[in-house]
Every structure is written in structure tokens, then in C-alpha cells.
Amino acid sequence: MKIAIVRERVEGENRVAATPETVGKLIALGASVQVEKGAGLGSRILDKDYEAAGAAIAANAAAALKSADVVLTVRRPSAASLAGVSKGALVIGALDPYGNDKDVAALAKAGVTAVSMEFMPRITRAQVMDILSSQANLAGYQGVIEAAAAFDRAFPMMMTAAGTVRPAKAFVMGAGVAGLQAIATAKRLGAVVSATDVRPAAKEQVESLGGKFVAVEDEEFKQAETAGGYAKQMSAEYQAKQADLTAAHIAKQDIVITTALIPGRPAPRLITKAMVESMAPGSVIVDLAAERGGNVELTVPGQVIEHNGVTIIGYTNVQGRIPTTASQLYARNLLAFLTTLIDAKEKKLAINWDDELVKATVLTRDGAVVHPSFSGGDAKPAAPAKADAKPAAAKKPASKAAGAKPATARPAASKSTAAKPAAAKTATAKPPTARKIAAKRKAEALIDAAAAPKPVRARPVRSKAAADADAAAKTAAAKTAAAKKPGAKKPAAKKPAAKSAAAKAPANTPAETKPDTPKGDQ
Ligand code: NAD
């Protein structure tokens, strides 16, 4: 089983798909790893570091790729560049297939099995493989750092002998993974933070991080979240109302970070030229949606421009501007997925083509484009398509807010609220602190989960039968223990363990803090 890692060819891409840490683990799984000379330099990883982890350094890409069974990559490689790989080789990376149908078809024609990590379902099992989260989290952080660097003033309030400096006002548009991290980072720097989103679930998360929530909370807003947790495309009417509300707010801001995205569509346009012109000179906008067309009318993707004294930062690969950390997390995401495709005992690939993770992410196979979003001309994005499997959940009245979402076991807090439907119904009667704590945990878990994927152990995947047997044994043992101790408390397994686990566990093992959840949307 030969795995190849080559230097990224896209201009300005400094990330790399494997680190010495993940190379070592792949070798422990029975792989031989070839790394192209200099592949890690953009992330400050030297060839000798890879060698120390057990990889061989190839003089060029062709030598690294020769007879490779697996190619790990950050960006989509051209079909031509993959000449020499084994027939059917897995090419795993952020392949960005939307709008690139020709390149996807070329990969199919080249005979490789292209795997698009962006389509990884957002279920508990796959959290450690979620490249969108790990990279968006860093983009949210780095976006604020870029804003602070371009801002002529201080972020925090400072009370000095020479007088008081007022804190900067920061507004975050879109409170998903990147937005929540941007809120947390701007707060840490001392800004007064507000945020908006079209999903009701975002409200408590924003508030729990200390941000003020600003949004048009009408009927459409209450229905704006798909069962997969993503935003829906909003109507023109809603967008107009949203623009009216945010226009006045933006005029008073020093920093605006935009992160709004809708899967499979161009980024929604949230800030017009007139809104930019309403801001004071010296203000800074960072458009983290620049790669998908931008949330700001004036954004020039890939560039930093100034309009009427307002700086608009349109970098298209913000996570790539913090490449060492981004590579570290990305490489772990890939390792976690690849581990599920390897039989470590036999030291070879053993792909279960029926596994939901494989089905969701494989774009091409045996010479054909096989992904339903591309092969059949149906342009529905794959990740949210998970929602289709749960129409009932999608139809639930959104007014019950986050706590009422039945299958949303994403972060620990949502699990505990979901487990108490009665409490969710009377959410207003609950003490506000409990809800706030839950929302804070949810927001923090989302950020932490994105930041710190669970380390993957190099061991074969256990069979379902073995897991079932284990579970049965544990239940029996728990029953016996309970029977022996009359009056004893309920077995710990039945507690909403997530609560205590989340509180106790270190931030870098979030996936372990969560109870296993039924397969479904997060
Ligand atoms: P995203 O990158 O698709 O979009 C960013 C944010 O923009 C979202 O919060 C979205 O609601 C918002 N948005 C879209 N249109 C908007 C508009 N017109 N105005 C304002 N905001 C707008 O989102 P994401 O970061 O991928 O997160 C999407 C969902 O997935 C969230 O509910 C998040 O909690 C969830 N999630 C789950 C997991 C997991 O279970 N493993 C991991 C990460 C995120």
C-alpha cells in the first residue's frame, strides 16, 4: 500500500496533506509513504522530518506518484498530473468539485477514485474527518487577526494615564464554525462584538460567546435551517429586510467579518457598495466568503483593496495563511478517514463501498463520475442532502429552537437538551442560565471540535459484531451492579454523560467528550 504526498501546485497554497505525525501513523498502518521533495516547506516541515517519521523523499512529483495506491492532497490535482499512479488509486483531498465538472470528468477518465472531503457527512463518527470545520475554524481566527493587523486602532478598551481608548466594534456576519471562532477571537482581543445569521440556532451560540445577536427574526428565519444544520437560500424579501436592518448597524462598525455561505451556491451578497461607503475611514472588512464570490459587493477575490478609506480584505485562502496549524489539522482529518479504509492487519486497503462516509465522498470510480450530485446532473450539494433522509426532522416547527432538534447530537450540549423534550417545549420557563450554559457549551464544542480532531489510533476498525458484543456485556454488567446495590443511583451510562464529560475533558479531545449518537445529521 503506497501513499504519495506531493507539493501543492496552486499558487499561494502553503498547506500540505500529511505531516510527520500522520505519516508515522500511516506507516504504522502498514503503508509505505513517498513525499515529494520540499512538499512540506510551506508549512515549515522539512524533508528530514518526514524521513525521521519513516517516509521516503522522492526527487519529484512523478517519482512520488509512481504506482501510488493513495494520493493525499490539499487541492484538486489535474488528471494529467496523476499519470503513473496505480489503476483506481484513491485521490483524497478538498477537491472543490462544484463548477469544476470538467475536471471531475477528467479524473474519472484518468481511472482514479477521487474522494472529496468536503462532502463528509456531519455526523459524530466523521467529526474528526471534517475538513470544512477544521479549516473554517482557522479561517475565522485568522480573519480577525488580519483585520486587527489592517486596523489603525486598538481592539480593546484601554484606560491609560493619557486617557481612555474606546474598544473596537466588530460585526460578524454568518455564525457557523468560522463566524463563531471569529466572535470568540474578536472578544478575546477586546472588541465589542455583534453577529448575525439566518439560522435561529445561531442566536444562543452568539450570545453565549458574549456577542449581541442582530437579525430579522421573522417566520422565514424560523425555518431557515435545514435538517443538516446548514442555512437555506433566503427569499429576496427576507434579504431586503436583512439588508435594511444590517445597513444601519454596519455604519457604526469598525470591523466586519463576513462568513456567510450556502452549500453549493454562490455566497449571499450581504454588503453593498453603499453600506461600505457608510462606514468610517479606517474601518476594515474581511470577506471570508471571497472564494465563493464574496459577501461584499466590492470584494476582489484574492486582493486587499481600499474604498473610501475602508479596507476590504478578500483573501481566498485565509486558512492557508496560517499553514502550519492548518496542515496539522487537515492532515489529521485525512488520516482519520484513511484509517477507516485500511485493514491494518492485512496492511492493505479494504474499502467498504457501502459505508455512508465512502458513499458520500467518492466522486469518481472505475472510470465514471459516480457521485449523485454530478453524475445525474442533480446539482444538490451532498452534505445537506443528508437532510433528505430525515424529512420528519426537517418539517419540525423551527420555533422550538435548538433544544427541540431531535437528531442534533453535534455538540454535547445539544444532546442533553434533545434528550429532554419536555424541557425544550417549556424553554421559556427554564432558568435562562441553564439554556445559556447549554448554548455556550454548544458553541464552544463546535469551535473546539473544529480545532482539535481526535487523534487517530493506528488500529484496525472493530467489527460491528464485536462492538455489539461489548455493548451487551457492558449493559449486563451495569444491570448486575445495579441489582447488587439496591437504592444505588442509575448506571452512569444512562446519564446525559456528555454534560459532565464536556466539562471535564480537555479541549483537545472533543470527539471523545461526546456520547455516540445515532447516525444522522448533526
Ligand atoms: P457555512 O460555512 O455553510 O455557512 C456559514 C454561516 O453563514 C452559517 O452559519 C449560515 O447559517 C450563515 N448564513 C448563510 N446565509 C446567510 C445570510 N444570508 N445571512 C447571514 N448568515 C448567513 O456553515 P458552517 O460553518 O459549515 O456551519 C453550518 C452548520 O453546520 C451549523 O449549524 C454548524 O453548527 C453545523 N456544524 C456541524 C458540525 C458537526 O456536526 N460535525 C461541524 C461543523 C458545523
Boltz pocket constraint, residues with backbone or C-beta under 6 A from the ligand:
constraints:
  - pocket:
      binder: B
      contacts: [[A, 122], [A, 123], [A, 124], [A, 126], [A, 127], [A, 130], [A, 132], [A, 133], [A, 136], [A, 173], [A, 174], [A, 175], [A, 176], [A, 177], [A, 178], [A, 179], [A, 196], [A, 197], [A, 198], [A, 199], [A, 202], [A, 228], [A, 229], [A, 230], [A, 231], [A, 232], [A, 234], [A, 259], [A, 260], [A, 261], [A, 262], [A, 263], [A, 268], [A, 270], [A, 410], [A, 411], [A, 446], [A, 522]]
      max_distance: 6.0
